[in-house]
C-alpha cells in the first residue's frame, strides 16, 4: 500500500475558490436563500423525509439500468445496488460529468470517490436505509473541444473527430491513431500493460461509442465499490421527464425564474454561473444537438442551424413520440436528474454548485426535490520525489499555495550570509528628511513638496539598490530558485490546480489500483477542507519561515 500522509487546509488559503463557494462552506447568511440544506451529516434526516414525499418510477429506472449494463461485465456490488433501487427505502447520491476522453481531469476521480464515501457514511449513520452511488453520465453534451484531449507527460493528446452532436454518440473507431501514440507514452511496465489493455477494451474492442466506452471504463475502475453508471441519453427516462419538457417549450417559465434568481444573486454580491435561455432544450439527433427557439413573429419553433421548423402541435406530437430527441441544457439537466432519481445529495465542483444555486425556484415550480449540495473533495497529490525536494528546500504544505517568487526570496533570505534589505538605512534617511522638512517649513511652507519629492527619489534609489542586492544573491542560489519554480510548475501545471489539468494515467502507472484505494481510504466528502496527500513518510506539516 502507498504510504501517504493527509494534510488539510482551508479552501480560502488555496486562492483557487470563488467567494460563493467559500461563503457556502462557511454558511454565510447572504447565500442561504439559494439552497435548501446545510451540508452536514445530521441534515440528511430531513433530506430523507423530503425525498420520501416524492414519487419515482423505480421500475423504469431499474429496467433502464439493466439494459444499459447488459453488455458490461459488472460486479455483484453493482448488481445489488441496481436491485436495491426498486426498494422505496433506497436513496441515491449523485455526481455528474461529461464523457471526457479517458475520464478527463483528475477531479473526475475525486467526484466519484466523494460520492462513494458519502454513501458509506450515510449507511453507517442511517442503517435502516440503503444508499446507492450514481454517476450521471452527461453523454448528451456536445462541446467536443472540451472533452477531446488530455495532458500526459508534457504532451497534449487530442482526438481528431469531424462529426458533431452529442459526444456520447460519437464513434470511437477514429481513436486508433491516438492509441498508437498513447501506447508509446505509457511504456511497458506491468501497470502500463494492464492500463493499456483496459483502455483498449473500453474504447476500441468492446464498444463503438464514447458513451458506451466511458461507462465500460468507469465500471472497470470503480465497479468494485458498487458505483452505478446511468446514461442520461434514454428514451424511457425522458418519457418520465416529458411533461416538464413540454411546459418548457410552451410556457418558458425557467427563463423568468432563473433571471429573477440571477438578479438576487448579483444583489447579494455573487455572479451567475450558467446562462439561461427562453427555451432550455436542444433538439438531438445522431448528427447534431442544436437549440430550440420560438419564432414569435411566425408562431413556430425552429431548430437553430437546421431547416427544421415545427408548429406548436407538431412539436408536442414530436415530443410525445420521440422524447429522446429532446435534450435539456445546463439549466434543466439537474431537474431531469432529480425527477428521475430519489436523490439526497448532488456532489459537484465549485462551478456546478454555483449553477445549481440559480435553480432552486425552478425545482420549486416543477415540484421536484432540490437536493443537498456538497462540494466534491479537492486534492493535491504530492509524489515522493516532490516531497524530498520540498524537504530539502524548506517548503511546507501551506507554502505550496503561496506566490512562487516570494518563496524564492524567502529561501534566499534564509540562506544568505548578508542582510539584503536596507530598512535601517531607509529609516535613517526618513528621520533626516523629517528634520530637513521641519526647518524648511519654518522658513517657507511652499518648500514641503520639494523636500518630500527629494526624499521619495532617494528612497526609490535605495529600493533599487535593494533589488540589485537581492538579484545578486538570487544568482548565488539559482539552482534552488529553479527547483522551487519547477516544483510549483509540476504541482500546479499551467498555474492551475493539479486536479484541473492532469489526468489519472501517470498516477495509475506508478501506483496501479492502489491509487484509487488510497483515495477511497483518505477522502471525506463532509470534511470542508482542501486535501493534500503526501506520498511519503517525510513530515512536511510545518511551513518553513
matplotlib code that plots the C-alpha trace (Angstrom):
import matplotlib.pyplot as plt

x = [0.0, 1.2, 2.5, 0.5, 0.0, -3.0, -2.9, -5.9, -6.0, -9.0, -10.2, -9.7, -6.0, -5.5, -6.6, -8.5, -12.1, -14.8, -16.5, -19.7, -18.2, -16.3, -19.4, -21.3, -18.8, -18.9, -22.7, -22.9, -26.4, -26.2, -26.2, -28.8, -31.8, -30.2, -30.0, -32.1, -30.0, -26.9, -24.1, -23.7, -24.4, -27.2, -29.2, -29.7, -32.5, -34.5, -33.5, -34.6, -38.0, -38.3, -37.4, -40.0, -42.7, -42.0, -42.9, -40.3, -40.8, -38.3, -39.4, -38.5, -35.2, -34.1, -35.2, -33.1, -30.1, -30.3, -30.5, -27.5, -25.5, -26.4, -23.2, -20.9, -19.4, -20.2, -19.6, -22.0, -21.9, -23.2, -25.8, -27.0, -27.2, -29.3, -31.7, -31.9, -33.2, -36.6, -36.9, -38.5, -36.0, -33.2, -31.9, -29.0, -26.1, -25.2, -22.3, -22.4, -19.8, -19.2, -17.9, -14.3, -11.6, -10.0, -12.1, -10.5, -9.1, -8.2, -11.1, -13.4, -11.9, -12.5, -16.1, -16.7, -14.9, -16.7, -19.9, -18.9, -17.7, -20.8, -22.9, -20.8, -21.1, -24.8, -25.3, -23.3, -25.4, -28.8, -28.5, -32.2, -31.9, -29.9, -27.7, -26.6, -23.8, -24.6, -22.5, -24.9, -23.1, -23.6, -23.4, -25.5, -23.2, -21.9, -18.8, -16.4, -13.4, -13.8, -13.6, -11.4, -8.0, -5.8, -2.4, 0.0, 3.8, 4.1, 2.2, -1.4, -3.2, -6.0, -8.8, -9.5, -13.2, -15.2, -18.7, -20.8, -23.6, -23.8, -20.4, -21.7, -22.9, -19.6, -17.9, -14.6, -13.0, -11.3, -9.2, -6.9, -4.1, -4.3, -3.9, -0.7, 0.7, -0.7, 1.0, 4.4, 3.9, 2.7, 5.8, 5.9, 5.6, 3.1, 0.8, 1.2, 0.3, -2.7, -4.0, -3.5, -5.4, -8.3, -8.4, -8.2, -11.1, -13.1, -12.7, -11.9, -12.6, -15.8, -17.6, -18.4, -19.4, -17.8, -20.8, -20.5, -16.7, -16.9, -19.4, -17.2, -14.0, -15.6, -17.1, -13.7, -12.2, -15.0, -17.3, -15.8, -17.2, -20.7, -20.8, -23.8, -23.4, -26.6, -26.5, -29.0, -29.5, -32.5, -35.9, -37.6, -36.2, -37.0, -40.6, -40.8, -39.4, -41.5, -44.2, -41.6, -40.0, -43.4, -44.0, -40.6, -41.5, -44.9, -44.6, -40.9, -41.1, -37.5, -36.2, -38.3, -37.4, -33.7, -33.5, -35.1, -32.7, -29.7, -30.7, -30.9, -27.5, -25.9, -27.6, -26.2, -22.7, -22.3, -22.5, -24.5, -22.6, -24.9, -26.7, -30.4, -32.4, -36.1, -36.2, -33.6, -33.8, -31.9, -33.1, -31.0, -30.1, -27.1, -25.7, -26.4, -27.6, -29.0, -31.1, -34.8, -36.1, -39.6, -40.2, -42.8, -43.5, -44.3, -45.6, -43.4, -40.4, -37.1, -34.1, -31.1, -28.6, -31.0, -34.1, -36.3, -39.4, -42.4, -45.8, -46.8, -48.9, -46.3, -43.6, -45.9, -46.5, -42.8, -42.1, -44.8, -43.5, -39.7, -38.8, -35.2, -34.9, -35.1, -32.1, -32.0, -29.3, -27.4, -30.5, -32.8, -30.4, -30.4, -34.2, -34.2, -31.8, -33.9, -37.1, -35.8, -33.7, -34.6, -31.5, -30.5, -27.4, -25.6, -21.8, -20.0, -17.3, -17.5, -18.8, -21.5, -22.7, -22.8, -25.3, -27.4, -27.9, -29.5, -32.2, -33.9, -37.0, -37.2, -37.3, -40.0, -42.1, -41.9, -42.4, -39.1, -36.9, -34.0, -31.1, -28.4, -25.4, -21.9, -18.6, -16.5, -13.2, -10.3, -6.9, -3.3, -1.3, 2.4, 4.6, 7.6, 10.1, 8.4, 8.3, 12.0, 12.5, 10.2, 12.0, 15.4, 14.2, 12.3, 8.9, 5.9, 2.4, 0.8, 3.8, 2.8, -0.2, 1.9, 3.4, 6.4, 8.7, 8.0, 9.1, 12.3, 13.0, 12.4, 14.7, 17.4, 16.9, 17.2, 20.4, 22.3, 25.1, 24.0, 21.1, 19.6, 17.1, 18.2, 15.3, 17.6, 19.2, 15.8, 14.6, 17.7, 17.0, 13.4, 14.5, 17.0, 14.4, 11.9, 14.4, 15.0, 11.3, 10.8, 13.5, 12.2, 8.6, 9.8, 11.3, 8.8, 5.7, 5.8, 9.1, 7.2, 6.6, 10.3, 11.6, 9.1, 10.0, 13.7, 13.1, 10.9, 13.6, 16.3, 14.0, 13.4, 17.1, 17.7, 15.0, 16.6, 19.8, 17.9, 16.6, 20.1, 21.4, 18.5, 19.1, 22.8, 22.1, 19.5, 22.2, 24.2, 21.1, 20.0, 19.7, 17.5, 15.3, 14.9, 14.0, 11.3, 9.8, 9.9, 8.3, 5.4, 5.0, 4.8, 2.2, 0.3, 0.6, -0.5, -0.8, -3.9, -4.8, -3.3, -6.8, -8.0, -5.1, -3.6, -5.1, -5.2, -2.9, 0.5, -0.7, -2.1, 1.2, 3.1, 0.6, -1.8, -5.1, -3.6, -4.1, -7.9, -7.8, -5.8, -8.0, -11.0, -9.5, -8.4, -11.1, -14.1, -16.8, -18.1, -14.7, -14.9, -11.1, -8.8, -6.7, -3.0, -2.0, 1.7, 3.0, 5.9, 6.8, 8.5, 6.8, 6.0, 3.3, 5.3, 5.7, 9.2, 9.7]
y = [0.0, 3.5, 5.4, 8.7, 11.4, 13.6, 17.3, 19.6, 23.4, 25.7, 26.3, 30.1, 29.6, 28.0, 31.0, 28.9, 29.0, 31.6, 33.8, 32.0, 28.6, 30.0, 31.6, 28.3, 26.3, 28.8, 29.1, 32.8, 34.2, 36.0, 32.7, 30.8, 31.8, 30.0, 26.4, 24.2, 22.1, 22.8, 20.5, 18.2, 14.6, 15.3, 17.3, 14.1, 13.0, 16.0, 15.3, 11.7, 12.7, 15.2, 12.7, 10.3, 12.8, 12.4, 9.6, 7.9, 5.3, 2.9, 0.1, 2.1, 3.2, -0.3, -1.6, 1.2, 0.3, -3.4, -2.7, -0.3, -2.9, -5.9, -5.9, -4.8, -7.4, -5.9, -6.8, -8.2, -4.9, -3.1, -5.7, -5.5, -1.7, -1.8, -4.2, -2.1, 0.8, -1.0, -0.6, 2.7, 2.7, 3.2, 6.6, 7.8, 10.2, 11.5, 13.1, 14.1, 14.5, 14.6, 11.7, 13.0, 11.1, 8.7, 10.3, 13.8, 15.7, 14.2, 15.8, 13.2, 10.6, 12.9, 13.4, 9.7, 8.8, 11.6, 10.0, 6.5, 7.6, 9.6, 6.6, 4.6, 7.3, 7.5, 3.8, 3.8, 6.7, 5.6, 1.8, 1.1, 2.8, 1.9, 4.4, 3.9, 5.9, 7.0, 8.6, 10.5, 10.3, 13.5, 11.8, 14.4, 17.3, 18.5, 20.5, 18.2, 20.5, 20.4, 16.6, 15.5, 15.9, 15.2, 16.3, 13.5, 13.7, 17.3, 16.4, 17.0, 14.0, 15.2, 13.2, 14.4, 14.0, 15.8, 14.6, 16.9, 16.2, 14.5, 13.3, 10.1, 9.0, 9.6, 6.6, 5.6, 3.9, 7.2, 6.8, 4.2, 6.6, 8.2, 4.8, 4.3, 7.4, 6.5, 3.1, 4.7, 7.2, 4.5, 2.4, -1.3, -1.7, -4.1, -1.2, 0.3, -3.0, -3.5, 0.0, 0.0, -3.3, -1.8, 1.4, -0.5, -2.8, 0.1, 2.3, 0.0, -3.6, -3.9, -0.6, 1.6, 4.9, 7.3, 6.9, 3.1, 3.3, 5.7, 3.5, 0.5, 2.2, 3.8, 0.5, -1.1, 1.5, 1.8, -1.2, -2.9, -0.1, -0.6, 2.6, 2.6, 4.5, 5.9, 7.3, 10.2, 9.5, 7.2, 7.4, 5.7, 8.2, 11.1, 9.9, 10.4, 13.9, 14.8, 16.8, 19.2, 19.5, 20.2, 23.0, 24.4, 24.6, 26.1, 28.3, 29.0, 29.5, 28.7, 31.8, 34.1, 32.1, 31.9, 35.5, 36.6, 34.4, 35.7, 39.3, 38.3, 36.6, 39.7, 41.9, 39.6, 40.0, 37.0, 36.3, 33.8, 30.8, 29.4, 31.3, 30.9, 31.0, 31.4, 27.6, 25.5, 22.5, 21.1, 19.0, 15.9, 13.5, 11.3, 14.2, 17.3, 18.8, 22.3, 24.8, 25.1, 28.7, 30.1, 32.5, 34.9, 36.5, 33.3, 31.4, 28.4, 26.6, 26.5, 24.2, 26.5, 25.8, 23.4, 23.6, 22.0, 24.0, 22.9, 24.3, 24.0, 20.9, 19.3, 19.8, 18.4, 15.4, 15.0, 15.1, 12.5, 10.2, 10.8, 12.2, 11.0, 13.8, 16.5, 17.2, 19.5, 22.2, 23.1, 24.7, 21.8, 18.9, 19.0, 19.0, 15.9, 14.1, 14.9, 14.0, 10.5, 9.7, 9.6, 11.7, 13.0, 14.9, 16.1, 16.3, 18.6, 21.2, 24.9, 25.8, 23.1, 24.1, 27.8, 27.0, 24.7, 27.7, 29.5, 26.8, 26.4, 28.2, 26.1, 23.0, 24.5, 25.4, 21.9, 20.3, 18.3, 17.7, 20.0, 18.0, 18.8, 20.3, 19.0, 20.3, 17.4, 16.7, 18.6, 17.0, 18.0, 14.8, 15.3, 12.4, 11.2, 13.0, 16.3, 15.6, 15.1, 18.4, 20.2, 18.9, 19.9, 23.4, 24.0, 24.3, 23.3, 22.2, 25.6, 27.2, 25.4, 27.7, 30.9, 33.1, 31.3, 34.3, 35.1, 31.5, 32.0, 35.3, 33.7, 30.8, 33.3, 35.3, 32.1, 31.0, 34.3, 35.4, 39.0, 41.1, 42.1, 44.7, 48.3, 49.0, 50.7, 52.9, 54.0, 54.7, 56.9, 58.8, 59.4, 60.7, 63.1, 64.4, 64.9, 67.3, 69.0, 69.3, 70.9, 73.5, 74.2, 74.7, 77.2, 79.2, 78.7, 76.4, 76.1, 74.0, 71.0, 69.5, 69.9, 68.3, 65.4, 64.8, 64.6, 62.1, 60.0, 60.0, 58.9, 56.2, 54.8, 54.8, 52.8, 50.4, 50.0, 49.0, 46.6, 44.9, 44.6, 43.1, 40.5, 39.7, 39.2, 36.9, 35.0, 34.3, 32.5, 30.3, 30.0, 26.2, 26.3, 29.0, 26.9, 23.9, 25.9, 27.1, 23.6, 22.2, 24.7, 24.1, 20.3, 20.5, 23.5, 22.9, 25.8, 27.9, 25.8, 23.2, 19.8, 18.3, 20.6, 19.9, 16.4, 13.0, 10.0, 7.9, 8.9, 8.2, 4.8, 3.9, 4.5, 3.1, 0.9, 0.2, 1.4, 5.0, 4.5, 2.5, 5.1, 8.0, 5.9, 5.5, 9.1, 11.3, 12.5, 14.5, 16.1, 17.5, 21.1, 21.3, 21.0, 17.8, 17.4, 13.8, 13.4, 10.1, 9.9, 9.5, 12.9, 15.3, 18.4, 19.7, 22.6, 25.5, 27.0, 30.6]
z = [0.0, -0.8, 2.3, 2.4, 4.9, 4.5, 5.3, 5.1, 4.7, 4.4, 0.9, 1.2, 1.8, -1.6, -3.6, -6.1, -4.9, -5.5, -2.9, -3.5, -2.6, 0.4, 1.7, 1.2, 3.1, 6.0, 6.0, 5.1, 5.6, 2.3, 0.4, 2.4, 0.2, -2.7, -1.4, 0.9, 3.2, 5.2, 4.0, 7.1, 8.1, 10.5, 7.9, 5.9, 8.2, 7.0, 3.4, 3.5, 4.8, 2.0, -0.7, 0.7, -0.1, -3.9, -6.3, -8.5, -11.2, -9.7, -12.1, -15.2, -13.6, -12.8, -16.2, -18.0, -15.9, -16.6, -20.3, -20.1, -18.2, -20.3, -22.3, -19.4, -17.0, -13.6, -10.0, -7.5, -5.7, -8.8, -9.4, -5.8, -6.0, -9.1, -7.5, -4.3, -6.4, -6.5, -2.8, -1.6, 1.3, -1.1, -1.9, -4.2, -4.1, -7.5, -9.2, -12.9, -15.5, -19.3, -21.3, -21.3, -23.1, -20.6, -17.8, -18.4, -15.5, -12.1, -10.3, -12.0, -9.7, -6.7, -7.7, -7.9, -4.7, -2.8, -3.9, -2.9, 0.5, 1.3, 0.6, 3.0, 5.7, 5.2, 5.6, 8.9, 10.2, 8.9, 8.7, 8.0, 4.6, 1.5, -0.3, -3.9, -5.5, -9.1, -11.8, -14.0, -17.4, -19.3, -22.7, -24.4, -24.0, -27.4, -26.5, -28.2, -27.9, -24.1, -23.8, -26.7, -25.2, -22.1, -20.8, -20.4, -19.8, -21.0, -24.2, -25.2, -26.8, -29.0, -30.6, -34.1, -35.0, -37.5, -36.6, -34.4, -32.0, -28.6, -27.6, -26.1, -29.5, -31.3, -32.8, -31.2, -34.1, -35.0, -31.9, -33.4, -34.3, -30.8, -29.2, -31.1, -29.6, -26.2, -26.1, -26.7, -23.9, -21.4, -21.7, -20.9, -17.1, -15.6, -14.7, -18.2, -19.9, -17.7, -18.2, -21.9, -22.1, -20.1, -22.2, -25.5, -24.5, -23.3, -26.5, -29.4, -28.6, -26.6, -27.5, -30.5, -29.0, -26.5, -24.1, -24.0, -23.7, -20.8, -19.0, -19.5, -18.3, -15.3, -14.3, -14.6, -12.3, -9.7, -10.1, -7.1, -4.9, -6.3, -8.4, -10.7, -14.0, -15.6, -19.1, -19.4, -23.1, -22.6, -24.3, -21.3, -18.8, -21.0, -21.2, -17.5, -17.9, -20.9, -19.0, -17.7, -21.2, -22.7, -20.2, -21.0, -24.7, -24.2, -21.1, -21.0, -17.2, -16.4, -18.0, -15.8, -12.6, -13.2, -14.4, -11.1, -9.1, -11.0, -10.1, -6.4, -6.6, -8.0, -5.4, -2.7, -4.1, -6.3, -10.1, -12.1, -13.4, -16.2, -19.0, -19.1, -22.3, -23.2, -24.1, -22.3, -24.5, -27.5, -30.4, -30.6, -33.4, -34.2, -36.2, -34.2, -30.9, -31.6, -29.6, -30.0, -30.3, -30.6, -33.5, -32.1, -35.5, -37.4, -34.3, -34.9, -33.3, -35.1, -34.5, -35.0, -37.7, -39.4, -41.6, -39.0, -38.2, -36.1, -35.2, -31.6, -32.2, -34.3, -31.6, -29.0, -31.1, -31.7, -28.0, -27.3, -30.0, -29.6, -26.2, -26.8, -29.4, -26.7, -24.6, -21.5, -21.3, -18.1, -16.6, -16.9, -16.7, -12.9, -12.9, -15.2, -12.9, -9.8, -11.5, -12.3, -9.2, -5.4, -4.9, -1.5, -2.5, -5.6, -5.4, -7.7, -8.2, -7.4, -10.8, -10.7, -7.2, -8.4, -11.2, -9.0, -6.8, -9.7, -10.0, -6.6, -7.8, -10.9, -8.7, -6.6, -9.6, -11.0, -7.6, -7.9, -4.9, -4.6, -3.1, -0.6, -2.4, -1.5, -2.7, -4.0, -2.4, -3.9, -3.7, -4.4, -4.8, -3.9, -5.1, -3.2, -5.4, -4.8, -1.1, -1.0, -2.9, -0.5, 2.5, 1.0, 0.0, 3.3, 1.6, 3.7, 2.7, 3.0, 1.3, -1.9, -2.3, -1.9, -4.6, -6.2, -6.3, -2.7, -1.8, -3.8, -2.0, 1.4, 0.5, -0.4, 2.8, 4.9, 3.2, 2.7, 4.9, 4.4, 5.3, 1.9, 3.0, 3.7, 6.1, 8.7, 6.1, 4.8, 8.3, 8.9, 5.7, 6.7, 10.1, 8.4, 6.0, 8.8, 10.4, 7.0, 6.4, 9.8, 9.1, 5.6, 6.8, 9.4, 6.6, 3.7, 3.7, 0.0, 0.3, 1.5, -1.9, -2.9, 0.3, 0.1, -3.6, -2.9, -0.1, -2.4, -5.0, -2.5, -1.1, -4.6, -5.3, -2.1, -3.0, -6.5, -4.7, -2.6, -5.7, -7.1, -3.9, -4.0, -7.6, -6.9, -4.1, -6.1, -8.7, -5.9, -5.2, -8.8, -8.6, -5.6, -7.2, -10.3, -8.2, -6.4, -9.7, -11.2, -8.1, -8.3, -12.1, -11.6, -8.8, -10.3, -14.0, -16.2, -13.0, -12.1, -9.5, -10.4, -10.4, -13.1, -15.5, -15.1, -16.0, -13.7, -16.0, -14.6, -11.1, -12.2, -13.9, -10.7, -8.1, -10.0, -8.3, -5.0, -6.3, -6.2, -3.0, -1.2, -2.3, -1.1, 2.3, 2.8, 1.4, 3.4, 1.4, 4.6, 5.6, 4.4, 3.8, 0.8, 1.0, 0.3, 0.0, 0.5, -0.9, 1.6, 5.3, 5.3, 7.7, 5.7, 8.0, 9.4, 7.0, 6.8, 7.7]

ax = plt.figure().add_subplot(projection="3d")
ax.plot(x, y, z, "-o")
ax.set_aspect("equal")
plt.show()
